[in-house]
Amino acid sequence: MRSSRRTAGVSLVFVLILSAVMMFVAASVIQSASRISSASGSVARGGVTTISEQNLLSYSERLLEANGAQLLRSLPTPTGDPGPLQTQLQVRVDAWCRRNPDGQGAGRVQIYFTDHACGQLRPDAAALGTATLTTLPGGLVRATFPFVIVTPTSGRSALQGGTLTALYGAAPTSLYALLVPDDLQLNGRVQVKGDVQVDGHLSVQGQTGVSGLLSSSNCNVATPQCQGDMAVTVGAATMPVMTFTPFPANPGWADGPVSLGQPGETAGVVPGVQSGLTISASDLELGVMGDGSQYFKACTYGVVCLDFIADTQRHLYQGSARQLLSSNWTGVIKVTTPGTDTLTIHPQQAQGASIALPISIQATSPVVFTGDVTDAATLCTDDLCGTSTVQPMLSVAAPAIRTSEDVQRLHATLLTSAFTNGGNMTVFGSVQGRVVGSAPLLIQADERALRGLAAPGVGRLLPVWRQARVSLTTAN
């Protein structure tokens, strides 16, 4: 009897102990599950926050890139102090503070060009670089405006830094490797190592082939300061700038940066030097003499020919007797061609330099180049050229300009309504006008134009802000 009771007591104690253990285990499991659920919620909320931050950053970046040229238009003439320009930029971007891009409230598009944006002080972590104004040798001003984008989300702020750069001044038209007064379609035939400006409508088929800045005004009628919708025709569809992927400043179809909303350029051009030597000719031969003087021979149908020499002091002589025509020659040659014939231009020596001084040829009839015309200071390797001095330059202005099939290289600024290359060739300089034809063409910018230097007949652009470029650093 006692043994039975003792056994029953032990069993009861065991059951109680087992029940307690099971309750403890169950409580632990529930507690662990609660912790896991809480941790999972935190991860999910963090993921949503990160996505929200990135979406807001992306929107702000796109907004700034799409409107870079518009921001420049609001700026006054630069002085030695970039501060007032930064203030003007801040006023313009603060107008975007009222936007609510993701439905989570306004005041979250915060772009800082100064210490305050949307009424908020710039966070200490959002470092802002120093704005600069640099005067270039040709009198142009290069400006850099650092900015930082802040996304004010709960817990922390994501940051994105970058720089808006621009140019101000009455630059020569040759600042652009290709300057088109009306419409342009880029299909890969024309390759440009330099900047391109299109006053009319820009269309793209495939890659642009432009390594520099591609800007467009999209004007229906070219007038000074004209500007149309900020859009480009890509393939068969018109695309507004905000829809460019991956970003407005660097869309997938462009080889370089893109800026829309640039003011119209060609209608406001101030002409270059117009006065100079006036001759009648159907053939013009160019060459460089041993002492560095410029030689050219003008012939009319090969019957009447006149020789001219211009020395490095700009003394212009005619004939073997060296009759002095001018002691301060402008470098301009105005050529009229009898009848409706073209003016043929070619080098004196097929493989020799043709240009020794700054020269501008202004023709009343169409021009055809039948040989390579190069200057004495330009060094070329394959298709890439550079200059060792600033002296020799050539510009040619004519109703139409074309080259024969065997022409491979021209060192010149070409001012015309239409330029046609007969064969695969390179223009080291610039083309102002439409490029037509089917042969491959490379236009490489002459870096001297970036310093405001050009041949005497090259016109000047209006002194405005231009060439907006937005570059981004890595986001935090």
PyMOL commands that set and color helices and strands:
alter all, ss='L'
color gray80, all
select helices_A, chain A and resi 2-66+68-73+83-94+173-175+241-243+266-268+447-451
alter helices_A, ss='H'
color red, helices_A
select strands_A, chain A and resi 110-112+116-117+120-121+132-135+141-152+157-169+178-180+184-186+190-193+196-198+202-204+214-216+231-234+237-240+246-247+250-251+258-260+277-280+283-288+294-300+304-310+316-318+323-326+332-336+343-347+358-363+367-369+378-381+384-387+393-397+401-403+409-421+425-436+441-445+464-472
alter strands_A, ss='S'
color yellow, strands_A
deselect
rebuild
show_as cartoon
